[in-house]
Each structure stands twice: as structure tokens, then as C-alpha cells.
């Protein structure tokens, strides 16, 4: 059964396994190089100071993740966020993205964003 939980910096290695193919094979990340696990863990920690960072899992297997982040970075946008979502290649087209977005949007709304 697929569940949602908060991500933590300790999840960085598994989340990076999901993220790396997006960096290497698409243009959606705007990154050219796959970050290190420690850099990725730092990104998660920084995000969690203000925004939700969640993951979908089935038992011990992480299937995808999503998070919010600052939109534009100007004061007038403090109640807005951009969102990102990444689903493992072998878990696509199973409703995981919808599940993550629904949960993320609910958490952002509850936080006044």
C-alpha cells in the first residue's frame, strides 16, 4: 500500500536515485550535473525549514517525492510557492504523482502558502 511521509536528509541517497535520471536524460531540472548525496541532503534540510518535503513509499521502497520552494524570492510572493515532483522511472503512470501533488498542495494550503 502506498503511503506518504515527510522526507528527511537521511533519505537523500534514495531520492537522488530518482532524481539523477531527470538530470541526465531531460531538461526539466535545469541542472547539468547530478549533485552529491551530501548536497542533496543539504537541499532537503534547507527546504524543510519552511516548506513541506514529502515522499511516497510502498513499504521500504521510495516511489517518488515532492516539495515546495520559494517562488521568485520576493516578499510579495511569500504566500506563494513553486512545486517540484519526481517519480521513479518504474513507478510512473500509477497515480503516484497525483497522490503526491494532492498531499503537497494540502500541506502548503494549511501553512498559508
C-alpha positions in Angstrom: 0.0 0.0 0.0 1.4 3.4 -1.0 1.8 5.9 1.9 3.1 9.4 2.2 5.5 10.6 4.8 7.8 13.5 5.4 11.2 13.2 3.8 14.4 13.8 5.7 18.0 14.5 4.8 18.6 10.8 5.6 16.5 9.9 2.5 18.9 11.8 0.2 20.6 8.8 -1.3 17.3 7.1 -2.3 15.8 10.4 -3.6 18.9 11.1 -5.6 18.5 7.8 -7.3 15.1 9.0 -8.5 16.3 12.5 -9.4 19.5 11.5 -11.3 17.8 10.2 -14.5 15.9 13.5 -14.7 19.2 15.4 -14.6 21.0 13.1 -17.0 18.2 12.5 -19.5 15.9 15.5 -19.5 16.0 19.3 -19.4 13.3 19.6 -16.6 15.8 20.1 -13.7 17.8 22.9 -15.2 20.9 21.1 -13.8 23.8 19.7 -15.9 25.4 17.6 -13.2 23.9 15.2 -10.6 24.5 16.7 -7.2 26.3 14.7 -4.5 24.3 12.9 -1.7 25.6 15.5 0.8 24.5 18.4 -1.4 21.1 16.8 -1.9 20.7 16.2 1.9 21.5 19.9 2.5 18.8 20.9 -0.1 16.3 18.8 1.7 17.2 20.3 5.1 17.0 23.8 3.8 13.6 23.2 2.2 12.2 21.7 5.4 12.9 24.9 7.3 9.8 26.5 5.6 8.2 24.1 3.1 7.0 20.6 3.0 9.1 17.9 1.5 7.3 14.6 1.2 7.8 11.2 -0.3 5.6 8.3 -1.4 6.6 4.8 -0.4 5.4 1.3 -0.5 6.9 -0.4 2.4 10.6 0.4 2.3 10.6 1.4 -1.4 10.5 5.1 -2.2 8.5 5.7 -5.3 8.6 9.4 -5.7 8.8 12.7 -3.9 7.6 16.3 -4.0 8.4 19.6 -2.3 7.6 23.3 -2.2 10.0 26.1 -2.5 10.2 29.9 -2.7 8.6 31.4 -5.7 10.6 34.3 -7.1 12.1 35.0 -3.7 10.5 38.4 -3.2 8.4 39.5 -0.2 5.2 39.9 -2.2 5.4 36.2 -3.1 5.8 34.9 0.4 2.5 33.2 0.3 3.2 31.5 -3.0 5.4 28.5 -3.8 6.8 26.6 -6.7 6.4 22.9 -6.5 8.6 20.1 -7.8 7.8 16.4 -8.2 9.8 13.4 -9.3 8.6 9.9 -9.7 10.8 6.8 -10.1 11.0 5.7 -13.7 9.5 2.3 -12.9 6.7 3.9 -10.8 5.2 6.3 -13.4 1.6 6.1 -14.6 0.4 4.6 -11.3 -1.2 7.7 -9.7 1.8 8.4 -7.5 2.3 11.9 -8.9 -1.4 12.8 -8.3 -1.1 11.4 -4.8 2.0 13.5 -4.1 0.6 16.7 -5.6 -2.7 16.3 -3.6 -0.9 15.9 -0.3 1.7 18.6 -1.1 -1.0 21.2 -2.1 -2.9 20.4 1.1 0.1 20.9 3.3 1.0 24.2 1.5 -2.5 25.5 1.9 -2.5 24.6 5.6 0.7 26.5 6.0 -0.9 29.6 4.4 1.0 29.2 1.2 
